Amino acid sequence: MADFQDCRAVIFDLMGTCTDWHSALLPAITSLPSLAPPLLITPSDLLLQWRLGFFEEIHSRFERGEDPEDIDVTHRRVLDRIIGEREGWSDGQRDVLVKGWHKQVGWPDSKPGIDRLRQKFDVVVLANGTTRLQLDVVRSSGLLFHSLFSSQLLGLTKPDPLIYHRAVSLLGLHPHQCVMVAAHAYDVRAAKAVGMKTIYIQRWTEDPDLNMSILRKEFDAFVDGRNTTSTGGGLISVADCLGA
């Protein structure tokens, strides 16, 4: 376990790390009419493919040096690619699904864990996407942060090292005084590379193809965020690690 004694801020990724987007979107997708021809996957698997496709898109844009894109645009393009020209879901219904990403629920451990951390640290979000998306997500999930830093606001995209430096600078701190908490290995790896402390939290919806036994040894702390409750695991364990 790393020494977090000098840390003054906890910087969070948002979707997947703090919010359970899968549970929020599943009712919307299962309420839609059947597609013709039907997809040969379950609604749950469709959501997981949609999520993976989103990450492929933003990483490709980053590698090509392109500017950040409105996540709604990215989500719609990925959904259309998965669904194709099948009949059953109109443009309006697809747009409703895309807007569904704006209304999410926190994992059971998220609110109590964040509330504890707020008492001791600056607690902020640093996530790819628009500020509008972040405002909608934190309002619908009931999660309270001191500030929200979006890629749109900062004009940069994770995992660009400059976005982490800019967030740290806005807090008036040094990298070693900040902890990056995320359920995405690429995110915490980038934060570690600029000198931040790192905590990886395993969520069942994120990084499904990565070897967790390797990730357990890679960062300053590894937290199991699966099967959590409002009294233990996940961000509550993060608060325990940081002495909050």
C-alpha positions in Angstrom: 0.0 0.0 0.0 1.3 3.4 -1.0 1.8 6.3 1.3 -1.0 8.8 0.7 -0.1 11.1 3.5 0.7 14.1 1.3 -2.4 13.8 -0.8 -4.8 16.7 -0.8 -7.1 16.0 -3.7 -8.9 13.0 -5.1 -9.6 13.1 -8.9 -12.2 10.8 -10.2 -13.2 9.4 -13.5 -17.0 9.5 -13.6 -18.9 7.0 -15.7 -18.2 3.4 -14.8 -16.0 4.5 -11.9 -18.6 6.3 -9.9 -21.8 5.5 -11.8 -23.5 2.3 -12.9 -24.4 3.3 -16.5 -25.5 -0.3 -17.2 -28.3 -0.4 -14.7 -29.5 3.0 -15.8 -29.7 2.2 -19.5 -30.9 -1.4 -19.4 -34.6 -0.5 -18.7 -34.6 1.9 -21.6 -33.1 -0.5 -24.1 -35.4 -3.5 -23.0 -38.5 -1.3 -23.4 -37.9 -0.8 -27.1 -39.6 -2.9 -29.8 -37.8 -5.9 -31.3 -35.4 -5.3 -34.2 -35.8 -6.9 -37.5 -33.7 -8.8 -38.2 -33.0 -9.3 -34.5 -29.6 -8.9 -32.9 -28.1 -12.2 -31.8 -27.0 -10.7 -28.4 -28.8 -9.8 -25.2 -29.7 -6.2 -24.3 -27.0 -6.4 -21.7 -24.4 -7.5 -24.2 -25.5 -4.8 -26.6 -24.8 -2.2 -23.9 -21.3 -3.7 -23.2 -20.5 -3.6 -26.9 -21.7 0.0 -27.1 -19.4 0.9 -24.2 -16.4 -0.9 -25.8 -17.1 0.8 -29.1 -17.2 4.2 -27.4 -13.7 3.7 -26.0 -12.4 2.5 -29.3 -13.7 5.7 -30.9 -12.2 8.1 -28.4 -8.9 6.4 -28.3 -8.7 6.4 -32.1 -9.5 10.1 -32.2 -6.8 10.8 -29.6 -4.2 8.8 -31.5 -5.1 10.7 -34.7 -4.7 14.0 -32.9 -8.3 15.1 -33.4 -10.2 17.4 -31.2 -12.5 16.0 -28.5 -16.0 15.2 -29.8 -19.4 15.6 -28.2 -20.0 12.2 -26.6 -23.6 12.2 -27.8 -22.3 12.2 -31.4 -19.9 9.4 -30.6 -22.5 7.3 -28.8 -24.9 7.7 -31.7 -22.4 6.7 -34.3 -21.3 3.6 -32.4 -24.9 2.6 -31.7 -25.8 3.0 -35.4 -22.8 0.8 -36.3 -23.9 -1.9 -34.0 -27.6 -1.8 -34.9 -27.1 -1.2 -38.6 -30.1 -0.6 -40.8 -32.4 -2.9 -38.9 -36.0 -1.8 -38.6 -37.7 -1.4 -35.2 -35.8 1.5 -33.6 -36.5 4.9 -35.2 -34.1 7.8 -35.2 -36.1 9.3 -32.3 -35.8 6.1 -30.2 -32.1 5.9 -30.9 -31.7 9.5 -29.8 -33.5 8.7 -26.6 -31.0 5.9 -25.9 -28.1 8.2 -26.5 -29.6 10.8 -24.1 -30.0 7.9 -21.6 -26.3 8.3 -20.9 -27.1 11.6 -19.3 -29.2 10.0 -16.5 -27.2 7.5 -14.4 -27.2 6.0 -10.9 -24.3 5.7 -8.6 -22.9 2.4 -7.5 -24.1 1.6 -3.9 -20.7 2.6 -2.5 -20.3 5.8 -4.5 -22.2 8.3 -2.5 -21.1 7.3 1.0 -17.5 6.9 -0.2 -17.4 10.3 -1.9 -19.2 12.0 1.1 -16.4 10.7 3.4 -13.7 11.8 1.0 -15.2 15.3 0.7 -14.6 15.9 4.4 -10.8 15.6 4.0 -9.9 16.2 0.3 -10.7 18.3 -2.7 -12.9 15.9 -4.6 -13.2 16.6 -8.4 -14.1 14.8 -11.6 -11.8 14.6 -14.6 -13.5 12.9 -17.4 -13.8 12.9 -21.2 -17.0 14.4 -22.4 -19.0 17.6 -22.2 -19.7 19.7 -19.1 -23.4 19.3 -19.9 -23.0 15.5 -19.7 -21.2 15.8 -16.4 -23.8 18.1 -14.9 -26.6 15.8 -15.9 -24.8 12.7 -14.6 -24.0 14.1 -11.2 -27.5 15.5 -10.8 -29.2 12.3 -11.7 -26.9 10.1 -9.6 -27.0 12.4 -6.6 -23.2 12.4 -6.3 -21.5 15.6 -4.9 -18.1 16.8 -6.1 -16.3 20.0 -5.4 -15.7 20.6 -9.1 -16.1 19.1 -12.6 -13.3 19.1 -15.2 -14.5 17.9 -18.6 -12.3 17.3 -21.6 -14.5 19.9 -23.3 -13.7 22.5 -20.6 -10.0 21.8 -20.6 -9.7 21.4 -24.4 -7.8 18.1 -24.0 -8.6 14.4 -23.9 -7.5 11.7 -21.5 -4.9 10.1 -21.7 -3.1 13.2 -22.9 -0.6 14.0 -20.1 -1.4 17.7 -20.3 -5.0 17.2 -19.2 -3.8 15.7 -15.9 -1.2 18.5 -15.4 -3.9 21.1 -16.1 -6.3 19.6 -13.6 -3.6 19.5 -10.9 -2.6 23.1 -11.8 -6.2 24.3 -11.4 -6.3 22.8 -7.9 -3.1 24.6 -7.1 -1.3 21.4 -6.2 1.5 19.2 -7.4 0.9 15.8 -9.1 2.2 13.8 -6.0 -0.5 15.5 -3.9 -3.3 14.2 -6.1 -4.8 10.7 -6.3 -6.4 9.5 -9.6 -9.2 7.0 -9.1 -10.6 5.2 -12.1 -11.9 1.9 -13.3 -10.0 2.3 -16.6 -6.4 1.1 -16.7 -5.4 3.6 -19.5 -6.6 6.5 -17.3 -4.7 5.5 -14.1 -1.6 4.6 -16.1 -1.5 8.1 -17.7 -2.0 9.7 -14.3 0.8 7.6 -12.8 3.1 8.6 -15.7 2.8 12.3 -14.7 3.5 11.6 -11.0 0.1 11.3 -9.5 -0.9 8.6 -6.9 -3.2 6.0 -8.4 -6.0 3.8 -7.2 -7.6 1.4 -9.7 -11.1 0.3 -8.9 -12.4 -2.9 -10.5 -16.0 -2.5 -11.8 -17.6 -5.4 -13.7 -18.7 -3.1 -16.5 -15.2 -1.8 -17.3 -12.0 -3.2 -18.7 -13.6 -6.6 -19.2 -10.6 -8.0 -21.2 -7.8 -7.0 -18.9 -5.9 -9.2 -16.5 -6.8 -8.0 -13.0 -3.9 -10.0 -11.4 -1.5 -7.8 -13.3 -3.4 -4.5 -12.5 -3.3 -5.4 -8.8 0.5 -4.9 -8.9 0.6 -1.9 -11.2 -0.9 0.9 -9.1 -0.6 2.3 -5.6 -3.8 0.6 -4.6 -6.3 -1.8 -6.1 -9.9 -1.8 -4.9 -12.6 -4.4 -5.7 -15.7 -2.5 -6.7 -17.9 -5.4 -7.6 -20.8 -6.6 -5.5 -20.5 -3.6 -3.2 -23.0 -2.2 -0.7 -23.7 1.2 0.9 -21.5 0.1 3.8 -18.5 -1.6 2.2 -16.3 -2.0 -0.8 -15.6 0.3 -3.8 -15.2 4.0 -3.0 -15.8 3.2 0.7 -12.6 1.2 0.5 -10.9 4.1 -1.3 -11.9 6.3 1.6 -10.4 3.7 4.0 -7.1 3.7 2.0 -6.9 7.5 2.2 -7.8 7.7 5.9 -11.0 9.6 5.3 
